């Protein structure tokens, strides 16, 4: 069991929402259990299953749920794709949804080889839709998967190492960045690995969010977002602000991908995208390295996130 602390949201969680959250967790999840009582706007302790096997999880696996967040503008030469490394002979099948219809592709990869596959660009998510679809990858033997998301015209691109479903969790904290201007978006995609999965998103206190055709900020009444997802469905949220610190809670394991379609960091602008670790996989010690391309006169930027108070 992994113990996760949920603190009062910076906006101030109302009693009505707190009651709803507990009722939802109690009703829809056999994998979440309340282990202490609500303490009047203070903190509440919830136990969440880690969903990890007895073996130490790593980036190799047979089952992956992933996706690609939206670029600022779509161009004809845009690219999304997978790079799959197979330590053993294996058959890999990729599943998705094209034009509201199921789609799949199967390939055999030989031992020790890597395979690059260009996906249909329509599998990339759109920033204007709040309910979208992810991508599922199944393999007969362990593989590792890297995802690349590129806008051809500007050559704005980023990639990430996907993690298998045995590493997924039910509580996440978004790591994001401030978009370059109000014309650009920070994005969060929450992709369900199971059917009948209730997802609750608590935006950070300064979030400016676009959701279901409307804009919300700290002057509006949007305290949280909730949606029930089926397997491979995705809750997609975009905003014109830094969405770092936004909390995602699900009744069953989910994949969370965070991105910014155009961010400016120390004078350089680009697309950002990352596959997030659940809070249950966070730790206390990290080995960091510098970024070779950065201007050493300015130094590197490291962003550190804490889930619990007094860290």
N, C-alpha and C positions, 0 to 999 in steps of 0.2 A: 504493500500500500504506500502511496505517496501522499503526504499531507500538504495541502495547498491552502494558503491563507488568502481570503478575499476581504480586502479592506473597503471601507466606505469609499465610494467613488468620489473624486474631487468635486464634482458638481453637487454632491449630496444625494445619496440614494434615499428615496422616499420609502416610508413604511409599506406603501402599496406595492412598490416594485420588489422590495425585499421579500414580502410575503409571496409574491408571484414567483420569484426566483426559487425559493425553497419549495413551493408547491410543484413547480415544474420539474425540479430535480428529483423530488420524491416520487412524482407520478411517472415520469418517462424514463428514468434510468435505473436499471438494476446494478449499474456499475458506479454509482455515486451515492454516498451515504452521509447524511448530516451527523456530525459527531459532537457538536456543542450547540448551545442555544444562542440565539441572536442577542447581542448585548448593546441595545440602544445606541445605534449609530457608531458603534465601535468596530470590532472585528468579529468575523465569524469563521469558524474552522470547518472545512469540508475535507473529507477523505475521498480521493479519487484513485481508481485503479490505474496502475502504471501501464497496463496492457503490454508489458514487455515479457518475453519468454525468460526462462531461467538463464539461458546463455546471454552473454553480454551483447547487446545489439550493436551493429555497425552499419556501414553504408551498402553492404552486400545483402541481397535478398531475392526472393522469388515473386514478390508482389509489391507494386508501387502505385500510388495515386498521386497524380501531379497535374500541372496546368501552366498556362502562360498568361500573364496579365497584359493589359492593353498598352500598346504604344500610343503616342500622342496623335499621330496620323498614320493611316495605313497606305502603303505604297505597293505597286505591283511586284517589286523585287524584294519585298520583305521575306524574312525567313524565320521559321521556328523548326527546331529539330532535336533529335536525341542522339547522343553518343553512348553506345552500350558496350561495356567490356565484359567478356565472358571467360572466366577462368577455366570453364569446362564446356564441352559440347552441349548445346542447349537449344530449345525451340522457344522463341519469344513471340508473344501476341500482344498487339497494341489495340486498345479499344477506345472509341470516342463516339461523338455524335456529329453528323454532317447533315445540314438541312433537315433537322428534327428526325433523322433516321440513324439507326445504329451503323457504325462503321468499324472495321477491324482490318488488321494487316498482320500476317505471320511470316517470320523469317527464321531460318536455322543459322546459328552462329557457331563456328568451330572453336575448339579449345584454344585459349590464348589470344583470340582475335578481338578486335573492336569493330563495331558496325555503326555507321552513321546513317541516319534516316531523316529525310526532309518530310515533315508533316504537312498536311494540307493547312494553308494559312487560316482557313475558316475555323480551325480548332482553337485559335487564339481568342481569348475573351474580349468582349466589347465593353468600353467604359460606361455606356449608356444603359446597360441592362443589370438589374440587381440579382436575377436568377439565371445562372449559366451552367455550363457543363465542364467537368474535368476530363482527364485522360487516365486510363488504367493500363498498366503493363503487367503481364503475367509471363513467368519463365519456368521451365521445367527444372532448371538448376540455378544456383545463385549467380547474379549479375550485379554490376554497378551501372548507374544511369546518370548522365549529365544532360541537362536541358539548356538549349541556347535560344534566345529570343532577340532577333535583330530587325531593326528598321533599315531597309536598304538605302534609302535616299541620304540620310544623315550619317549612316554607319553607326547609329546609336544601338548599342547591344550590351547584354549582360547574360551570364550563364550561372547555373547553380548545380550543386550536387544534390540529386534527389535522394531521399531516405525511404527505406522500405516501410511497409505498413506496421511491422512489429515495433517500430520506433515511435509511432504516432501517439498523441496524447489527447486530453480533453480540456486542457487549460493552456492558453498561449498569451504572450504579451507581444504586441506588434513592434517591430523595429523598422522605422521608416526614415524619411528625411524631408526637409522642406522643399516643395516644388520650386522651380526657378522663378515662376511668376504665377499669378492667378489664372493664367490660361492653361496651366499644366496641372497634373493630378498625381496625388499619392493614392495607391491602390492596395486593397486587401482582398484576397480571395480565400474563402473558407470552403474546402471541398470535402464532402462527406465520404467516408469509406464504408458506410453502412446505411441501410434503409431506416426510415422513421427516426431521424437524428435531429433533435432540437438544438439549435445554435443560438446563443445570446452574445451580442457584441456590446460592450460598454465603451463608447468613444472617450478619448482623453478630454480633459476639461476645456482645451482650446481648439478642439476639432471643428473644422468647417467641412461638412459632409454633404455629398450629393447622394440621395437615396430615393428610389422609386419616383424620380421626376421632380423632387423637391430639394432645396438647400436647407441645411440646418447649421446653426452655430450656437454659441453659449447664450444667445438671447431667445432661443426657441425652446420648446418643451421636450425635445427628443432626448430622453435619458438613456435609452438602450434600443437596440434593434434585435428582433427575434424572428426566426424562420425555421420551419421544419423541412429538412432536406432528405431526399432519397439518395441512394448510392450514386456517386459520381455527380450529383448536383452541387452547384457552388453558389454560395452567397457572396456577392461582389459589391464592395463598397469603395467609393472613390471620394477624394476630397482635395481642396485647394490648400490645405495646411499639412504640417507634419503630423502624421497619425501615430507616431511613436507613443507607447504607453497605453494604447487601446487594448482592452482585454477581451479575449475570445474564450467563451465557455461552451462546451458541447456535451451532450448526454452520451455520445459515443465518439470514438476516435475520429479526428479530422486531420487533413493536411491544411496548413496555412501558408500562403505565399504572399509576401509583401513586396511592393515595388513602387517606384516613382518614374513616371514616363519621361521626365526631364528634370534633373537636379544639377545644381552648380556647386561644386566642392573645390575650394581653393583655386578658383579661376578656371576650372575645367568642368564642362557640362556633359552629361551623359544620361543614359537610361540605367536604372537600378532595379534589380530583382533578387530576391532571396527566399530560400526554403527555410522556414523557421523551425526551431527546436521547441518542443513543448516544455513547460515549466518543470515537469517531472524529470527532464534530462539536463537541467541546469546544474552547474557545479560551483566550486569555490576557488579553483585555481585554473589559470589559463596561460598558455604560452603564446605570446604575440610576436609578430614580425613586422618590420617596416615594409612599406610599399615602394618598390624600386623606382616607379615612374613619378613619384611625388617630389615636389621641390623641397629639398632638405633644409632650405632656409626658412620654410614655413612649418616644416614638421608634418607628422602624420596625425590623423584624427582617429581616436578610439572612442566609441560610444558604449557606455556600460549601463546595463539595465538591472534593476533590482525588483524582485516581486514582493518582498516583505519589507515592512518598515524597519528602521534602525539597522540597516545593513551596512 
